Amino acid sequence: MVEESLTNKVAIVTGARRGIGKAIALKLAREGAKVAVTDISKEDCEEVIKEIEKLGGEGLALKLDVTNEEEIGEVVKTTKEKFGRIDILVNNAGIIDIEEIGDSSKINKILEVNLKGVLKSCNAVIPTMVEQKYGKIVNISSIAAMVCWPKIPSYSATKGGIIGLTKCYAGYIGQHNININAIAPGPIETEMLDDLLKKLGMTREQVCQGTAKGRIGRPEDIANTVAFLASDESDYITGQVLAVDGGYTAK
Ligand SMILES: NC(=O)c1ccc[n+]([C@@H]2O[C@H](COP(=O)([O-])OP(=O)(O)OC[C@H]3O[C@@H](n4cnc5c(N)ncnc54)[C@H](O)[C@@H]3O)[C@@H](O)[C@H]2O)c1
């Protein structure tokens, strides 16, 4: 019999209606977790729930704009009412935009979603995890926090901020048996990457050449790593940032 690594666990995934977040929600469900699939559009989340149910899993579609603290509180409350606990939080929601030098008009919005959204979601969930004496938090950063991708300074800064936040929290929630780690994806085939490449006038061939593996990543590459960091197999790993980038940062 195949053993599932997350049986009876309850997860919240943000930004899960499509792309990497959707792949994470499906993977966690496949591993046996009950998943609150959250995003700005509840209808799209319901479509993901249908896929989870086809896999024989269980989930809950909830509207969540991570800039809205009230909605974050509601998601925590509803998930606990439905499933009784919260074991896993995956902070995946994110936005990107191009900025020329001299343009300071976009930083506030990017900061609100990418960094403040992560902080607020952690803050809303950690008290429950402390009570349970158990929790796994996985924050989705980016290799843009480590190496230069052109014309995305605010995005890169917020993704660097996630790494700082992850290390800071790790230092004092570890005593409550809560692990918190960050994943820094390299280029992953999603609508976000497609949009970015178009705006930068970059080709997929150029991106592939930047990686050691010679290919663009798949959402499942990130989802598999999240499942590992959300499981007890990674119990002694906390406060770390793991690049899942096909060797992009190594090259
Ligand atoms: N695709 C890549 O190459 C890549 C690389 C590194 C990091 N990432 C990160 O991975 C994560 C997922 O990105 P993706 O590539 O799947 O992009 P995507 O645009 O397909 O998905 C992002 C999701 O976040 C949601 N979202 C946006 N604003 C939100 C808000 N205020 N509240 C809640 N949800 C919101 C969107 O609706 C969308 O479903 C992001 O944090 C992104 O920065 C992606």
The ligand as an SDF file (V2000), in Angstrom:
LIG
                    3D

 44 48  0  0  0  0  0  0  0  0999 V2000
    6.3210   31.4230  -12.4610 N   0  0  0  0  0  0  0  0  0  0  0  0
    7.5320   31.7200  -12.0940 C   0  0  0  0  0  0  0  0  0  0  0  0
    8.4720   31.6770  -12.9200 O   0  0  0  0  0  0  0  0  0  0  0  0
    7.8510   32.0840  -10.6720 C   0  0  0  0  0  0  0  0  0  0  0  0
    9.1910   32.1770  -10.2980 C   0  0  0  0  0  0  0  0  0  0  0  0
    9.5040   32.5030   -8.9930 C   0  0  0  0  0  0  0  0  0  0  0  0
    8.4950   32.7140   -8.0690 C   0  0  0  0  0  0  0  0  0  0  0  0
    7.1910   32.6170   -8.4570 N   0  0  0  0  0  0  0  0  0  0  0  0
    6.1720   32.8600   -7.4320 C   0  0  0  0  0  0  0  0  0  0  0  0
    5.2890   31.7590   -7.3680 O   0  0  0  0  0  0  0  0  0  0  0  0
    4.0080   32.2070   -6.9200 C   0  0  0  0  0  0  0  0  0  0  0  0
    2.9500   31.7070   -7.8690 C   0  0  0  0  0  0  0  0  0  0  0  0
    3.1660   32.3170   -9.1400 O   0  0  0  0  0  0  0  0  0  0  0  0
    2.6450   31.7460  -10.5310 P   0  0  0  0  0  0  0  0  0  0  0  0
    3.7910   31.7030  -11.4350 O   0  0  0  0  0  0  0  0  0  0  0  0
    1.8150   30.5420  -10.3170 O   0  0  0  0  0  0  0  0  0  0  0  0
    1.7650   32.9960  -10.9960 O   0  0  0  0  0  0  0  0  0  0  0  0
    0.2300   33.1690  -11.3300 P   0  0  0  0  0  0  0  0  0  0  0  0
    0.0690   34.6020  -11.6920 O   0  0  0  0  0  0  0  0  0  0  0  0
   -0.2320   32.1350  -12.2640 O   0  0  0  0  0  0  0  0  0  0  0  0
   -0.4470   32.8850   -9.9200 O   0  0  0  0  0  0  0  0  0  0  0  0
   -0.4590   33.8110   -8.8760 C   0  0  0  0  0  0  0  0  0  0  0  0
   -1.7520   33.6430   -8.1150 C   0  0  0  0  0  0  0  0  0  0  0  0
   -1.7970   34.6170   -7.0670 O   0  0  0  0  0  0  0  0  0  0  0  0
   -3.1000   35.1700   -7.0440 C   0  0  0  0  0  0  0  0  0  0  0  0
   -3.1250   36.4830   -6.4360 N   0  0  0  0  0  0  0  0  0  0  0  0
   -2.6980   37.6570   -6.9570 C   0  0  0  0  0  0  0  0  0  0  0  0
   -2.9570   38.6770   -6.1110 N   0  0  0  0  0  0  0  0  0  0  0  0
   -3.5480   38.1160   -5.0160 C   0  0  0  0  0  0  0  0  0  0  0  0
   -4.0560   38.6270   -3.8030 C   0  0  0  0  0  0  0  0  0  0  0  0
   -4.0210   39.9340   -3.5160 N   0  0  0  0  0  0  0  0  0  0  0  0
   -4.5880   37.7700   -2.9040 N   0  0  0  0  0  0  0  0  0  0  0  0
   -4.6400   36.4470   -3.1750 C   0  0  0  0  0  0  0  0  0  0  0  0
   -4.1990   35.9010   -4.3170 N   0  0  0  0  0  0  0  0  0  0  0  0
   -3.6560   36.7260   -5.2210 C   0  0  0  0  0  0  0  0  0  0  0  0
   -3.5330   35.2010   -8.5100 C   0  0  0  0  0  0  0  0  0  0  0  0
   -4.9440   35.3120   -8.6340 O   0  0  0  0  0  0  0  0  0  0  0  0
   -2.9800   33.8970   -9.0300 C   0  0  0  0  0  0  0  0  0  0  0  0
   -3.8850   32.8440   -8.9000 O   0  0  0  0  0  0  0  0  0  0  0  0
    4.0940   33.7400   -6.8240 C   0  0  0  0  0  0  0  0  0  0  0  0
    4.3490   34.1200   -5.4930 O   0  0  0  0  0  0  0  0  0  0  0  0
    5.2850   34.0560   -7.7080 C   0  0  0  0  0  0  0  0  0  0  0  0
    5.8990   35.2570   -7.3520 O   0  0  0  0  0  0  0  0  0  0  0  0
    6.8380   32.3080   -9.7370 C   0  0  0  0  0  0  0  0  0  0  0  0
  1  2  1  0
  2  3  2  0
  2  4  1  0
  4  5  1  0
  4 44  2  0
  5  6  2  0
  6  7  1  0
  7  8  2  0
  8  9  1  0
  8 44  1  0
  9 10  1  0
  9 42  1  0
 10 11  1  0
 11 12  1  0
 11 40  1  0
 12 13  1  0
 13 14  1  0
 14 15  2  0
 14 16  1  0
 14 17  1  0
 17 18  1  0
 18 19  2  0
 18 20  1  0
 18 21  1  0
 21 22  1  0
 22 23  1  0
 23 24  1  0
 23 38  1  0
 24 25  1  0
 25 26  1  0
 25 36  1  0
 26 27  1  0
 26 35  1  0
 27 28  2  0
 28 29  1  0
 29 30  1  0
 29 35  2  0
 30 31  1  0
 30 32  2  0
 32 33  1  0
 33 34  2  0
 34 35  1  0
 36 37  1  0
 36 38  1  0
 38 39  1  0
 40 41  1  0
 40 42  1  0
 42 43  1  0
M  CHG  2   8   1  16  -1
M  END
$$$$
